[in-house]
Amino acid sequence: MDEYAWPAGPKVPAADAVLRSWAATVAALPVGTRVAGEVIGRQRFGVFIVLDGVPNTVALAEVTAMPHGMELPALGACVEGEVLWHADHNHQVKVRFDDWKTAAE
């Protein structure tokens, strides 16, 4: 398997379902909310996650939030973190993983 993969498979919500649920997603996940989920895709710029308990939601943890020298979690990895912001243009919840926090935080 390639090191990088776009989200695919039965766990990935359909784009139209993500769009229809966007207002409810933003309301359910305000900035600072603790989240957990499973990595469903990996790219050089970050990883895509389906979040536990929030159907039709796709989250993205970008490498810009990752400390230098760390590696992206593997496909299927269970991760935890917090909501940083909401990207309205592509209906993604941006998150930062707990493992990516610096010692100063």
Biopython code that builds the backbone (N, CA, C, O; Angstrom):
import numpy as np
from Bio.PDB.StructureBuilder import StructureBuilder

atoms = [
    (1, "MET", "N", (0.838, -1.169, 0.000)),
    (1, "MET", "CA", (0.000, 0.000, 0.000)),
    (1, "MET", "C", (0.889, 1.241, 0.000)),
    (1, "MET", "O", (1.939, 1.272, 0.642)),
    (2, "ASP", "N", (0.449, 2.251, -0.728)),
    (2, "ASP", "CA", (1.154, 3.524, -0.772)),
    (2, "ASP", "C", (1.132, 4.175, 0.603)),
    (2, "ASP", "O", (0.191, 3.983, 1.373)),
    (3, "GLU", "N", (2.161, 4.937, 0.906)),
    (3, "GLU", "CA", (2.239, 5.636, 2.180)),
    (3, "GLU", "C", (1.113, 6.656, 2.325)),
    (3, "GLU", "O", (0.649, 6.927, 3.432)),
    (4, "TYR", "N", (0.678, 7.220, 1.196)),
    (4, "TYR", "CA", (-0.378, 8.229, 1.208)),
    (4, "TYR", "C", (-1.621, 7.673, 0.520)),
    (4, "TYR", "O", (-1.529, 6.945, -0.469)),
    (5, "ALA", "N", (-2.785, 8.028, 1.062)),
    (5, "ALA", "CA", (-4.040, 7.537, 0.501)),
    (5, "ALA", "C", (-5.140, 8.547, 0.769)),
    (5, "ALA", "O", (-5.204, 9.123, 1.855)),
    (6, "TRP", "N", (-6.002, 8.766, -0.204)),
    (6, "TRP", "CA", (-7.181, 9.608, -0.014)),
    (6, "TRP", "C", (-8.212, 8.817, 0.771)),
    (6, "TRP", "O", (-8.223, 7.587, 0.706)),
    (7, "PRO", "N", (-9.074, 9.494, 1.508)),
    (7, "PRO", "CA", (-10.123, 8.775, 2.252)),
    (7, "PRO", "C", (-10.984, 7.946, 1.295)),
    (7, "PRO", "O", (-11.449, 8.437, 0.266)),
    (8, "ALA", "N", (-11.181, 6.695, 1.656)),
    (8, "ALA", "CA", (-11.991, 5.800, 0.825)),
    (8, "ALA", "C", (-12.560, 4.706, 1.709)),
    (8, "ALA", "O", (-12.032, 4.415, 2.783)),
    (9, "GLY", "N", (-13.644, 4.104, 1.242)),
    (9, "GLY", "CA", (-14.217, 2.977, 1.952)),
    (9, "GLY", "C", (-15.515, 3.320, 2.647)),
    (9, "GLY", "O", (-15.985, 4.456, 2.583)),
    (10, "PRO", "N", (-16.089, 2.342, 3.308)),
    (10, "PRO", "CA", (-17.420, 2.499, 3.897)),
    (10, "PRO", "C", (-17.485, 3.479, 5.069)),
    (10, "PRO", "O", (-18.573, 3.945, 5.407)),
    (11, "LYS", "N", (-16.376, 3.798, 5.685)),
    (11, "LYS", "CA", (-16.400, 4.728, 6.820)),
    (11, "LYS", "C", (-16.416, 6.191, 6.384)),
    (11, "LYS", "O", (-16.687, 7.077, 7.194)),
    (12, "VAL", "N", (-16.131, 6.443, 5.118)),
    (12, "VAL", "CA", (-16.057, 7.813, 4.615)),
    (12, "VAL", "C", (-17.465, 8.301, 4.266)),
    (12, "VAL", "O", (-18.135, 7.701, 3.425)),
    (13, "PRO", "N", (-17.921, 9.389, 4.908)),
    (13, "PRO", "CA", (-19.260, 9.896, 4.595)),
    (13, "PRO", "C", (-19.305, 10.497, 3.195)),
    (13, "PRO", "O", (-18.313, 11.039, 2.707)),
    (14, "ALA", "N", (-20.468, 10.396, 2.554)),
    (14, "ALA", "CA", (-20.664, 10.964, 1.224)),
    (14, "ALA", "C", (-20.602, 12.484, 1.300)),
    (14, "ALA", "O", (-21.021, 13.079, 2.292)),
    (15, "ALA", "N", (-20.080, 13.105, 0.255)),
    (15, "ALA", "CA", (-19.919, 14.562, 0.234)),
    (15, "ALA", "C", (-21.244, 15.288, 0.450)),
    (15, "ALA", "O", (-21.288, 16.295, 1.156)),
    (16, "ASP", "N", (-22.327, 14.787, -0.151)),
    (16, "ASP", "CA", (-23.618, 15.466, 0.022)),
    (16, "ASP", "C", (-24.115, 15.349, 1.464)),
    (16, "ASP", "O", (-24.777, 16.262, 1.957)),
    (17, "ALA", "N", (-23.816, 14.264, 2.136)),
    (17, "ALA", "CA", (-24.211, 14.099, 3.538)),
    (17, "ALA", "C", (-23.405, 15.047, 4.434)),
    (17, "ALA", "O", (-23.943, 15.608, 5.389)),
    (18, "VAL", "N", (-22.123, 15.224, 4.126)),
    (18, "VAL", "CA", (-21.282, 16.156, 4.880)),
    (18, "VAL", "C", (-21.832, 17.572, 4.723)),
    (18, "VAL", "O", (-21.928, 18.318, 5.697)),
    (19, "LEU", "N", (-22.185, 17.932, 3.509)),
    (19, "LEU", "CA", (-22.737, 19.264, 3.244)),
    (19, "LEU", "C", (-24.050, 19.493, 3.986)),
    (19, "LEU", "O", (-24.220, 20.530, 4.627)),
    (20, "ARG", "N", (-24.972, 18.547, 3.910)),
    (20, "ARG", "CA", (-26.272, 18.669, 4.585)),
    (20, "ARG", "C", (-26.112, 18.772, 6.098)),
    (20, "ARG", "O", (-26.917, 19.429, 6.757)),
    (21, "SER", "N", (-25.097, 18.141, 6.652)),
    (21, "SER", "CA", (-24.890, 18.097, 8.098)),
    (21, "SER", "C", (-23.982, 19.208, 8.613)),
    (21, "SER", "O", (-23.754, 19.291, 9.820)),
    (22, "TRP", "N", (-23.459, 20.062, 7.740)),
    (22, "TRP", "CA", (-22.433, 21.008, 8.130)),
    (22, "TRP", "C", (-22.863, 21.920, 9.289)),
    (22, "TRP", "O", (-22.104, 22.081, 10.245)),
    (23, "ALA", "N", (-24.041, 22.511, 9.230)),
    (23, "ALA", "CA", (-24.488, 23.412, 10.306)),
    (23, "ALA", "C", (-24.555, 22.672, 11.643)),
    (23, "ALA", "O", (-24.149, 23.208, 12.674)),
    (24, "ALA", "N", (-25.065, 21.448, 11.625)),
    (24, "ALA", "CA", (-25.151, 20.650, 12.852)),
    (24, "ALA", "C", (-23.755, 20.263, 13.349)),
    (24, "ALA", "O", (-23.514, 20.207, 14.555)),
    (25, "THR", "N", (-22.849, 19.999, 12.424)),
    (25, "THR", "CA", (-21.478, 19.649, 12.794)),
    (25, "THR", "C", (-20.805, 20.806, 13.514)),
    (25, "THR", "O", (-20.197, 20.617, 14.568)),
    (26, "VAL", "N", (-20.911, 22.010, 12.948)),
    (26, "VAL", "CA", (-20.291, 23.194, 13.553)),
    (26, "VAL", "C", (-20.893, 23.453, 14.932)),
    (26, "VAL", "O", (-20.175, 23.786, 15.875)),
    (27, "ALA", "N", (-22.207, 23.299, 15.048)),
    (27, "ALA", "CA", (-22.866, 23.514, 16.341)),
    (27, "ALA", "C", (-22.419, 22.488, 17.383)),
    (27, "ALA", "O", (-22.264, 22.819, 18.558)),
    (28, "ALA", "N", (-22.214, 21.247, 16.952)),
    (28, "ALA", "CA", (-21.844, 20.171, 17.875)),
    (28, "ALA", "C", (-20.367, 20.205, 18.270)),
    (28, "ALA", "O", (-19.983, 19.638, 19.294)),
    (29, "LEU", "N", (-19.540, 20.869, 17.458)),
    (29, "LEU", "CA", (-18.088, 20.841, 17.672)),
    (29, "LEU", "C", (-17.488, 22.244, 17.702)),
    (29, "LEU", "O", (-16.708, 22.594, 16.816)),
    (30, "PRO", "N", (-17.832, 23.045, 18.693)),
    (30, "PRO", "CA", (-17.218, 24.374, 18.760)),
    (30, "PRO", "C", (-15.706, 24.272, 18.969)),
    (30, "PRO", "O", (-15.198, 23.253, 19.438)),
    (31, "VAL", "N", (-15.000, 25.346, 18.612)),
    (31, "VAL", "CA", (-13.553, 25.398, 18.800)),
    (31, "VAL", "C", (-13.236, 25.062, 20.257)),
    (31, "VAL", "O", (-13.870, 25.568, 21.183)),
    (32, "GLY", "N", (-12.240, 24.194, 20.433)),
    (32, "GLY", "CA", (-11.826, 23.761, 21.762)),
    (32, "GLY", "C", (-12.432, 22.437, 22.196)),
    (32, "GLY", "O", (-12.022, 21.870, 23.209)),
    (33, "THR", "N", (-13.410, 21.936, 21.435)),
    (33, "THR", "CA", (-14.049, 20.663, 21.774)),
    (33, "THR", "C", (-13.048, 19.520, 21.665)),
    (33, "THR", "O", (-12.278, 19.459, 20.707)),
    (34, "ARG", "N", (-13.054, 18.625, 22.627)),
    (34, "ARG", "CA", (-12.224, 17.415, 22.588)),
    (34, "ARG", "C", (-12.867, 16.417, 21.638)),
    (34, "ARG", "O", (-14.079, 16.205, 21.688)),
    (35, "VAL", "N", (-12.068, 15.805, 20.778)),
    (35, "VAL", "CA", (-12.564, 14.844, 19.801)),
    (35, "VAL", "C", (-11.662, 13.614, 19.759)),
    (35, "VAL", "O", (-10.499, 13.652, 20.160)),
    (36, "ALA", "N", (-12.235, 12.531, 19.262)),
    (36, "ALA", "CA", (-11.486, 11.301, 19.012)),
    (36, "ALA", "C", (-12.028, 10.708, 17.725)),
    (36, "ALA", "O", (-13.175, 10.954, 17.352)),
    (37, "GLY", "N", (-11.205, 9.933, 17.056)),
    (37, "GLY", "CA", (-11.662, 9.313, 15.823)),
    (37, "GLY", "C", (-10.607, 8.416, 15.215)),
    (37, "GLY", "O", (-9.607, 8.078, 15.848)),
    (38, "GLU", "N", (-10.854, 8.039, 13.974)),
    (38, "GLU", "CA", (-9.984, 7.107, 13.251)),
    (38, "GLU", "C", (-9.455, 7.754, 11.984)),
    (38, "GLU", "O", (-10.198, 8.414, 11.258)),
    (39, "VAL", "N", (-8.170, 7.565, 11.720)),
    (39, "VAL", "CA", (-7.539, 8.080, 10.507)),
    (39, "VAL", "C", (-8.050, 7.278, 9.308)),
    (39, "VAL", "O", (-7.941, 6.053, 9.269)),
    (40, "ILE", "N", (-8.614, 8.003, 8.328)),
    (40, "ILE", "CA", (-9.168, 7.354, 7.132)),
    (40, "ILE", "C", (-8.435, 7.738, 5.856)),
    (40, "ILE", "O", (-8.727, 7.198, 4.789)),
    (41, "GLY", "N", (-7.485, 8.668, 5.952)),
    (41, "GLY", "CA", (-6.719, 9.080, 4.777)),
    (41, "GLY", "C", (-5.468, 9.817, 5.206)),
    (41, "GLY", "O", (-5.442, 10.472, 6.248)),
    (42, "ARG", "N", (-4.423, 9.702, 4.384)),
    (42, "ARG", "CA", (-3.147, 10.372, 4.671)),
    (42, "ARG", "C", (-2.659, 11.050, 3.402)),
    (42, "ARG", "O", (-2.682, 10.466, 2.318)),
    (43, "GLN", "N", (-2.221, 12.282, 3.553)),
    (43, "GLN", "CA", (-1.584, 13.011, 2.468)),
    (43, "GLN", "C", (-0.388, 13.753, 3.038)),
    (43, "GLN", "O", (-0.231, 13.831, 4.256)),
    (44, "ARG", "N", (0.441, 14.289, 2.188)),
    (44, "ARG", "CA", (1.625, 15.007, 2.660)),
    (44, "ARG", "C", (1.253, 16.196, 3.545)),
    (44, "ARG", "O", (2.032, 16.595, 4.411)),
    (45, "PHE", "N", (0.071, 16.756, 3.330)),
    (45, "PHE", "CA", (-0.351, 17.943, 4.082)),
    (45, "PHE", "C", (-1.069, 17.618, 5.382)),
    (45, "PHE", "O", (-1.332, 18.527, 6.170)),
    (46, "GLY", "N", (-1.402, 16.333, 5.640)),
    (46, "GLY", "CA", (-2.069, 15.963, 6.888)),
    (46, "GLY", "C", (-2.862, 14.682, 6.770)),
    (46, "GLY", "O", (-2.720, 13.925, 5.809)),
    (47, "VAL", "N", (-3.713, 14.450, 7.780)),
    (47, "VAL", "CA", (-4.520, 13.233, 7.798)),
    (47, "VAL", "C", (-5.998, 13.579, 7.955)),
    (47, "VAL", "O", (-6.363, 14.548, 8.621)),
    (48, "PHE", "N", (-6.836, 12.759, 7.321)),
    (48, "PHE", "CA", (-8.279, 12.884, 7.420)),
    (48, "PHE", "C", (-8.778, 11.915, 8.487)),
    (48, "PHE", "O", (-8.263, 10.806, 8.629)),
    (49, "ILE", "N", (-9.796, 12.357, 9.237)),
    (49, "ILE", "CA", (-10.305, 11.569, 10.358)),
    (49, "ILE", "C", (-11.819, 11.551, 10.321)),
    (49, "ILE", "O", (-12.447, 12.562, 10.007)),
    (50, "VAL", "N", (-12.418, 10.393, 10.643)),
    (50, "VAL", "CA", (-13.852, 10.358, 10.956)),
    (50, "VAL", "C", (-13.928, 10.426, 12.475)),
    (50, "VAL", "O", (-13.206, 9.726, 13.186)),
    (51, "LEU", "N", (-14.821, 11.288, 12.953)),
    (51, "LEU", "CA", (-14.899, 11.540, 14.395)),
    (51, "LEU", "C", (-15.945, 10.657, 15.054)),
    (51, "LEU", "O", (-17.032, 10.459, 14.511)),
    (52, "ASP", "N", (-15.620, 10.138, 16.204)),
    (52, "ASP", "CA", (-16.551, 9.319, 16.981)),
    (52, "ASP", "C", (-17.760, 10.157, 17.384)),
    (52, "ASP", "O", (-17.609, 11.278, 17.871)),
    (53, "GLY", "N", (-18.958, 9.613, 17.181)),
    (53, "GLY", "CA", (-20.175, 10.229, 17.665)),
    (53, "GLY", "C", (-20.677, 11.419, 16.882)),
    (53, "GLY", "O", (-21.661, 12.040, 17.284)),
    (54, "VAL", "N", (-20.031, 11.761, 15.768)),
    (54, "VAL", "CA", (-20.480, 12.894, 14.950)),
    (54, "VAL", "C", (-20.594, 12.404, 13.504)),
    (54, "VAL", "O", (-19.637, 12.497, 12.735)),
    (55, "PRO", "N", (-21.776, 11.880, 13.137)),
    (55, "PRO", "CA", (-21.923, 11.309, 11.797)),
    (55, "PRO", "C", (-21.770, 12.363, 10.704)),
    (55, "PRO", "O", (-22.021, 13.548, 10.923)),
    (56, "ASN", "N", (-21.363, 11.915, 9.546)),
    (56, "ASN", "CA", (-21.233, 12.762, 8.365)),
    (56, "ASN", "C", (-20.272, 13.924, 8.572)),
    (56, "ASN", "O", (-20.507, 15.039, 8.106)),
    (57, "THR", "N", (-19.188, 13.642, 9.279)),
    (57, "THR", "CA", (-18.175, 14.659, 9.545)),
    (57, "THR", "C", (-16.812, 14.142, 9.094)),
    (57, "THR", "O", (-16.453, 12.989, 9.333)),
    (58, "VAL", "N", (-16.072, 15.020, 8.440)),
    (58, "VAL", "CA", (-14.684, 14.718, 8.105)),
    (58, "VAL", "C", (-13.821, 15.791, 8.754)),
    (58, "VAL", "O", (-14.074, 16.986, 8.604)),
    (59, "ALA", "N", (-12.811, 15.351, 9.470)),
    (59, "ALA", "CA", (-11.878, 16.272, 10.103)),
    (59, "ALA", "C", (-10.527, 16.136, 9.411)),
    (59, "ALA", "O", (-10.219, 15.118, 8.791)),
    (60, "LEU", "N", (-9.733, 17.195, 9.538)),
    (60, "LEU", "CA", (-8.396, 17.189, 8.961)),
    (60, "LEU", "C", (-7.416, 17.735, 9.985)),
    (60, "LEU", "O", (-7.630, 18.805, 10.555)),
    (61, "ALA", "N", (-6.347, 16.997, 10.212)),
    (61, "ALA", "CA", (-5.230, 17.472, 11.024)),
    (61, "ALA", "C", (-4.098, 17.762, 10.049)),
    (61, "ALA", "O", (-3.555, 16.848, 9.429)),
    (62, "GLU", "N", (-3.744, 19.036, 9.917)),
    (62, "GLU", "CA", (-2.731, 19.450, 8.953)),
    (62, "GLU", "C", (-1.331, 19.419, 9.560)),
    (62, "GLU", "O", (-1.156, 19.605, 10.764)),
    (63, "VAL", "N", (-0.340, 19.178, 8.702)),
    (63, "VAL", "CA", (1.032, 19.120, 9.176)),
    (63, "VAL", "C", (1.507, 20.457, 9.731)),
    (63, "VAL", "O", (2.493, 20.492, 10.467)),
    (64, "THR", "N", (0.837, 21.556, 9.400)),
    (64, "THR", "CA", (1.224, 22.851, 9.949)),
    (64, "THR", "C", (1.049, 22.886, 11.462)),
    (64, "THR", "O", (1.649, 23.723, 12.135)),
    (65, "ALA", "N", (0.226, 21.976, 12.006)),
    (65, "ALA", "CA", (0.024, 21.891, 13.461)),
    (65, "ALA", "C", (0.900, 20.814, 14.098)),
    (65, "ALA", "O", (0.833, 20.596, 15.307)),
    (66, "MET", "N", (1.719, 20.142, 13.291)),
    (66, "MET", "CA", (2.525, 19.022, 13.772)),
    (66, "MET", "C", (3.941, 19.500, 14.091)),
    (66, "MET", "O", (4.564, 20.170, 13.267)),
    (67, "PRO", "N", (4.455, 19.167, 15.270)),
    (67, "PRO", "CA", (5.835, 19.546, 15.594)),
    (67, "PRO", "C", (6.842, 18.910, 14.635)),
    (67, "PRO", "O", (6.638, 17.801, 14.141)),
    (68, "HIS", "N", (7.918, 19.628, 14.387)),
    (68, "HIS", "CA", (8.987, 19.143, 13.518)),
    (68, "HIS", "C", (9.510, 17.801, 14.025)),
    (68, "HIS", "O", (9.722, 17.620, 15.224)),
    (69, "GLY", "N", (9.713, 16.872, 13.110)),
    (69, "GLY", "CA", (10.288, 15.581, 13.466)),
    (69, "GLY", "C", (9.268, 14.502, 13.782)),
    (69, "GLY", "O", (9.634, 13.333, 13.903)),
    (70, "MET", "N", (7.990, 14.864, 13.920)),
    (70, "MET", "CA", (6.960, 13.843, 14.184)),
    (70, "MET", "C", (6.477, 13.265, 12.864)),
    (70, "MET", "O", (6.711, 13.840, 11.801)),
    (71, "GLU", "N", (5.809, 12.133, 12.938)),
    (71, "GLU", "CA", (5.281, 11.482, 11.746)),
    (71, "GLU", "C", (3.767, 11.452, 11.791)),
    (71, "GLU", "O", (3.160, 11.492, 12.861)),
    (72, "LEU", "N", (3.166, 11.381, 10.615)),
    (72, "LEU", "CA", (1.712, 11.273, 10.531)),
    (72, "LEU", "C", (1.264, 9.928, 11.075)),
    (72, "LEU", "O", (1.949, 8.925, 10.876)),
    (73, "PRO", "N", (0.117, 9.886, 11.764)),
    (73, "PRO", "CA", (-0.396, 8.592, 12.210)),
    (73, "PRO", "C", (-0.799, 7.727, 11.013)),
    (73, "PRO", "O", (-1.125, 8.243, 9.944)),
    (74, "ALA", "N", (-0.770, 6.432, 11.204)),
    (74, "ALA", "CA", (-1.084, 5.470, 10.151)),
    (74, "ALA", "C", (-2.584, 5.398, 9.874)),
    (74, "ALA", "O", (-3.401, 5.771, 10.717)),
    (75, "LEU", "N", (-2.931, 4.919, 8.694)),
    (75, "LEU", "CA", (-4.338, 4.640, 8.395)),
    (75, "LEU", "C", (-4.894, 3.693, 9.438)),
    (75, "LEU", "O", (-4.244, 2.714, 9.804)),
    (76, "GLY", "N", (-6.085, 3.977, 9.915)),
    (76, "GLY", "CA", (-6.721, 3.132, 10.916)),
    (76, "GLY", "C", (-6.355, 3.471, 12.352)),
    (76, "GLY", "O", (-6.949, 2.926, 13.283)),
    (77, "ALA", "N", (-5.386, 4.364, 12.548)),
    (77, "ALA", "CA", (-4.980, 4.729, 13.910)),
    (77, "ALA", "C", (-6.103, 5.490, 14.614)),
    (77, "ALA", "O", (-6.814, 6.285, 14.000)),
    (78, "CYS", "N", (-6.245, 5.232, 15.906)),
    (78, "CYS", "CA", (-7.189, 5.978, 16.733)),
    (78, "CYS", "C", (-6.440, 7.184, 17.296)),
    (78, "CYS", "O", (-5.348, 7.047, 17.846)),
    (79, "VAL", "N", (-7.039, 8.363, 17.152)),
    (79, "VAL", "CA", (-6.378, 9.608, 17.552)),
    (79, "VAL", "C", (-7.314, 10.447, 18.410)),
    (79, "VAL", "O", (-8.532, 10.274, 18.379)),
    (80, "GLU", "N", (-6.722, 11.361, 19.176)),
    (80, "GLU", "CA", (-7.489, 12.290, 20.007)),
    (80, "GLU", "C", (-6.891, 13.672, 19.862)),
    (80, "GLU", "O", (-5.699, 13.827, 19.600)),
    (81, "GLY", "N", (-7.738, 14.676, 20.037)),
    (81, "GLY", "CA", (-7.250, 16.040, 19.944)),
    (81, "GLY", "C", (-8.343, 17.035, 20.242)),
    (81, "GLY", "O", (-9.298, 16.743, 20.961)),
    (82, "GLU", "N", (-8.186, 18.240, 19.665)),
    (82, "GLU", "CA", (-9.175, 19.282, 19.886)),
    (82, "GLU", "C", (-9.459, 20.022, 18.590)),
    (82, "GLU", "O", (-8.611, 20.099, 17.701)),
    (83, "VAL", "N", (-10.660, 20.560, 18.499)),
    (83, "VAL", "CA", (-11.075, 21.328, 17.335)),
    (83, "VAL", "C", (-10.363, 22.674, 17.353)),
    (83, "VAL", "O", (-10.396, 23.390, 18.354)),
    (84, "LEU", "N", (-9.710, 23.017, 16.223)),
    (84, "LEU", "CA", (-9.030, 24.309, 16.091)),
    (84, "LEU", "C", (-9.901, 25.334, 15.376)),
    (84, "LEU", "O", (-9.957, 26.493, 15.785)),
    (85, "TRP", "N", (-10.575, 24.919, 14.322)),
    (85, "TRP", "CA", (-11.471, 25.797, 13.579)),
    (85, "TRP", "C", (-12.290, 24.984, 12.596)),
    (85, "TRP", "O", (-12.111, 23.773, 12.471)),
    (86, "HIS", "N", (-13.205, 25.674, 11.890)),
    (86, "HIS", "CA", (-14.076, 25.045, 10.896)),
    (86, "HIS", "C", (-13.791, 25.667, 9.532)),
    (86, "HIS", "O", (-13.799, 26.890, 9.392)),
    (87, "ALA", "N", (-13.544, 24.844, 8.549)),
    (87, "ALA", "CA", (-13.281, 25.313, 7.186)),
    (87, "ALA", "C", (-14.584, 25.246, 6.403)),
    (87, "ALA", "O", (-14.940, 24.199, 5.863)),
    (88, "ASP", "N", (-15.286, 26.362, 6.346)),
    (88, "ASP", "CA", (-16.587, 26.396, 5.675)),
    (88, "ASP", "C", (-16.497, 26.087, 4.183)),
    (88, "ASP", "O", (-17.418, 25.494, 3.621)),
    (89, "HIS", "N", (-15.404, 26.479, 3.538)),
    (89, "HIS", "CA", (-15.303, 26.308, 2.087)),
    (89, "HIS", "C", (-15.274, 24.840, 1.653)),
    (89, "HIS", "O", (-15.697, 24.518, 0.542)),
    (90, "ASN", "N", (-14.782, 23.952, 2.512)),
    (90, "ASN", "CA", (-14.760, 22.536, 2.136)),
    (90, "ASN", "C", (-15.365, 21.632, 3.212)),
    (90, "ASN", "O", (-15.217, 20.410, 3.165)),
    (91, "HIS", "N", (-16.046, 22.244, 4.178)),
    (91, "HIS", "CA", (-16.810, 21.518, 5.190)),
    (91, "HIS", "C", (-15.956, 20.522, 5.976)),
    (91, "HIS", "O", (-16.334, 19.367, 6.167)),
    (92, "GLN", "N", (-14.806, 20.999, 6.422)),
    (92, "GLN", "CA", (-13.913, 20.184, 7.235)),
    (92, "GLN", "C", (-13.735, 20.808, 8.615)),
    (92, "GLN", "O", (-13.670, 22.028, 8.764)),
    (93, "VAL", "N", (-13.659, 19.949, 9.602)),
    (93, "VAL", "CA", (-13.323, 20.359, 10.965)),
    (93, "VAL", "C", (-11.818, 20.205, 11.092)),
    (93, "VAL", "O", (-11.284, 19.112, 10.900)),
    (94, "LYS", "N", (-11.134, 21.294, 11.414)),
    (94, "LYS", "CA", (-9.677, 21.244, 11.564)),
    (94, "LYS", "C", (-9.350, 20.893, 13.015)),
    (94, "LYS", "O", (-9.893, 21.488, 13.946)),
    (95, "VAL", "N", (-8.464, 19.927, 13.191)),
    (95, "VAL", "CA", (-8.106, 19.483, 14.536)),
    (95, "VAL", "C", (-6.585, 19.444, 14.708)),
    (95, "VAL", "O", (-5.832, 19.395, 13.736)),
    (96, "ARG", "N", (-6.162, 19.467, 15.965)),
    (96, "ARG", "CA", (-4.766, 19.225, 16.312)),
    (96, "ARG", "C", (-4.753, 18.078, 17.304)),
    (96, "ARG", "O", (-5.482, 18.090, 18.295)),
    (97, "PHE", "N", (-3.922, 17.091, 17.029)),
    (97, "PHE", "CA", (-3.828, 15.920, 17.892)),
    (97, "PHE", "C", (-3.115, 16.253, 19.194)),
    (97, "PHE", "O", (-2.240, 17.119, 19.231)),
    (98, "ASP", "N", (-3.492, 15.564, 20.256)),
    (98, "ASP", "CA", (-2.826, 15.731, 21.548)),
    (98, "ASP", "C", (-1.330, 15.485, 21.425)),
    (98, "ASP", "O", (-0.530, 16.191, 22.038)),
    (99, "ASP", "N", (-0.951, 14.490, 20.638)),
    (99, "ASP", "CA", (0.466, 14.141, 20.458)),
    (99, "ASP", "C", (1.254, 15.270, 19.798)),
    (99, "ASP", "O", (2.484, 15.284, 19.857)),
    (100, "TRP", "N", (0.560, 16.209, 19.174)),
    (100, "TRP", "CA", (1.228, 17.273, 18.437)),
    (100, "TRP", "C", (1.411, 18.535, 19.270)),
    (100, "TRP", "O", (1.989, 19.507, 18.785)),
    (101, "LYS", "N", (0.941, 18.543, 20.492)),
    (101, "LYS", "CA", (1.128, 19.719, 21.344)),
    (101, "LYS", "C", (2.582, 19.788, 21.786)),
    (101, "LYS", "O", (3.228, 18.764, 22.008)),
    (102, "THR", "N", (3.077, 20.989, 21.906)),
    (102, "THR", "CA", (4.469, 21.159, 22.323)),
    (102, "THR", "C", (4.547, 21.136, 23.841)),
    (102, "THR", "O", (3.528, 21.267, 24.519)),
    (103, "ALA", "N", (5.718, 20.974, 24.361)),
    (103, "ALA", "CA", (5.915, 20.916, 25.815)),
    (103, "ALA", "C", (5.525, 22.232, 26.489)),
    (103, "ALA", "O", (5.198, 22.236, 27.675)),
    (104, "ALA", "N", (5.553, 23.322, 25.771)),
    (104, "ALA", "CA", (5.217, 24.630, 26.337)),
    (104, "ALA", "C", (3.710, 24.820, 26.524)),
    (104, "ALA", "O", (3.285, 25.748, 27.212)),
    (105, "GLU", "N", (2.913, 23.960, 25.927)),
    (105, "GLU", "CA", (1.454, 24.158, 25.997)),
    (105, "GLU", "C", (0.862, 23.519, 27.214)),
    (105, "GLU", "O", (-0.348, 23.592, 27.423)),
]
sb = StructureBuilder()
sb.init_structure("model")
sb.init_model(0)
sb.init_chain("A")
sb.init_seg("    ")
for serial, (resi, resn, name, xyz) in enumerate(atoms, 1):
    if name == "N":
        sb.init_residue(resn, " ", resi, " ")
    sb.init_atom(name, np.array(xyz, "f"), 0.0, 1.0, " ", f" {name:<3s}", serial, name[0])
structure = sb.get_structure()
